[in-house]
Amino acid sequence: MEITLEGSIRAEEMQQFVEQAVEAVRSASQGGRTVRALADLRQLKTTSPEAAEILRQGQQAAMREGMKRIAELVGSELTTLQLNRVARTSGMDRILRRFDDEAAARLWLFSEGDALDAA
C-alpha cells in the first residue's frame, strides 16, 4: 500500500484519510496479505493538534486491523518531530522506520526476517 500526503491537512481531511486508510488495511489483512505501507510525507506540513490526534487514532486502528510495517519518507524536520510524537503515543513507532531514500525504504519494507515481524 502506498500513501502520499501533501500540504496542510485540516482535521476533516485527516478524518476522511484515516477512515479510508483503515478500511484499506482491514480489507487487505482479511485477504490474508501482510499489510505494509510506504508513506510519502515529504511535502506534508505540520498539522493542527486536532488533525494529529485523528492521525494517532488512525494509526492505532490500522495496527489493530493488521498493519505490520510502515516506511515513511519525510522532508521537514518540524514535521518529523510532530510525526515522532504521534507515532510514540499511538505505538506505531514499533513498526515504523523513517528514510531519506525511497529505494532504501522499499528495500526495508519488503525485507524478511526483521525483528518487527515478531511484534
C-alpha positions as CSV (number, residue, x, y, z in Angstrom):
1,M,0.0,0.0,0.0
2,E,1.3,3.5,-0.9
3,I,0.2,6.7,0.7
4,T,1.0,10.3,-0.2
5,L,0.0,13.3,2.0
6,E,0.9,16.8,0.9
7,G,0.5,20.3,2.2
8,S,-1.6,21.3,5.2
9,I,-4.3,18.9,6.1
10,R,-7.3,20.0,8.1
11,A,-8.9,17.8,10.7
12,E,-11.9,16.9,8.4
13,E,-9.5,15.8,5.7
14,M,-7.4,13.8,8.1
15,Q,-10.6,12.1,9.3
16,Q,-11.5,11.1,5.8
17,F,-8.0,9.9,5.0
18,V,-7.8,7.8,8.2
19,E,-11.2,6.2,7.5
20,Q,-10.2,5.2,4.0
21,A,-6.7,4.0,5.1
22,V,-8.0,1.9,8.0
23,E,-10.6,0.3,5.7
24,A,-7.9,-0.5,3.1
25,V,-5.8,-2.2,5.8
26,R,-8.8,-4.1,7.1
27,S,-9.6,-5.3,3.6
28,A,-6.0,-6.3,2.8
29,S,-5.5,-8.2,6.0
30,Q,-8.7,-10.1,5.7
31,G,-7.5,-11.3,2.3
32,G,-4.6,-12.9,4.2
33,R,-2.0,-10.3,3.0
34,T,0.8,-8.9,5.2
35,V,0.0,-5.2,5.2
36,R,2.9,-2.9,4.7
37,A,2.8,0.8,3.7
38,L,5.1,3.3,2.1
39,A,4.1,6.8,3.3
40,D,5.4,9.6,1.2
41,L,5.1,12.6,3.5
42,R,7.9,14.7,2.0
43,Q,5.5,17.5,1.1
44,L,3.4,17.3,4.3
45,K,3.3,20.3,6.5
46,T,2.8,20.1,10.3
47,T,-0.9,19.7,11.1
48,S,-3.2,21.1,13.8
49,P,-3.3,19.3,17.2
50,E,-6.8,18.1,16.2
51,A,-5.6,16.5,12.9
52,A,-2.6,15.0,14.7
53,E,-4.9,13.4,17.2
54,I,-7.0,11.9,14.4
55,L,-3.9,10.5,12.8
56,R,-2.8,9.0,16.2
57,Q,-6.2,7.3,16.5
58,G,-5.9,6.1,12.9
59,Q,-2.5,4.6,13.5
60,Q,-3.8,2.6,16.4
61,A,-6.8,1.4,14.4
62,A,-4.5,0.4,11.4
63,M,-2.3,-1.7,13.7
64,R,-5.4,-3.4,15.2
65,E,-6.6,-4.2,11.7
66,G,-3.3,-5.8,10.7
67,M,-0.7,-3.1,9.7
68,K,2.7,-4.8,10.1
69,R,5.2,-2.3,8.8
70,I,5.3,1.3,7.6
71,A,8.2,3.1,6.0
72,E,7.9,6.9,6.0
73,L,9.7,9.4,3.8
74,V,9.6,12.8,5.5
75,G,11.0,16.1,4.2
76,S,10.7,18.5,7.1
77,E,12.4,18.3,10.5
78,L,9.4,20.0,12.1
79,T,7.0,17.6,10.5
80,T,9.3,14.7,11.6
81,L,9.1,15.9,15.2
82,Q,5.3,16.0,15.1
83,L,5.1,12.6,13.4
84,N,7.6,11.1,16.0
85,R,5.3,12.3,18.8
86,V,2.2,10.9,17.1
87,A,3.9,7.5,16.4
88,R,5.2,7.2,20.0
89,T,1.7,7.9,21.5
90,S,-0.1,5.5,19.1
91,G,2.5,2.7,19.5
92,M,3.2,2.8,15.7
93,D,6.9,3.6,16.4
94,R,7.3,-0.2,17.0
95,I,6.5,-0.9,13.3
96,L,7.8,2.3,11.7
97,R,11.1,3.4,10.2
98,R,11.9,6.7,8.5
99,F,14.0,7.1,5.4
100,D,15.5,9.8,3.3
101,D,15.8,7.5,0.3
102,E,12.8,5.8,-1.3
103,A,14.7,2.8,-2.6
104,A,16.1,2.1,0.9
105,A,12.5,2.4,2.3
106,R,11.2,-0.1,-0.2
107,L,14.0,-2.5,0.4
108,W,13.4,-2.4,4.2
109,L,9.6,-2.6,3.7
110,F,9.8,-5.9,1.9
111,S,12.8,-7.5,3.6
112,E,12.1,-10.7,5.5
113,G,13.1,-11.8,8.9
114,D,13.1,-8.4,10.6
115,A,12.5,-8.3,14.3
116,L,9.5,-6.1,13.7
117,D,7.7,-9.1,12.2
118,A,7.6,-10.7,15.6
119,A,5.9,-7.7,17.2
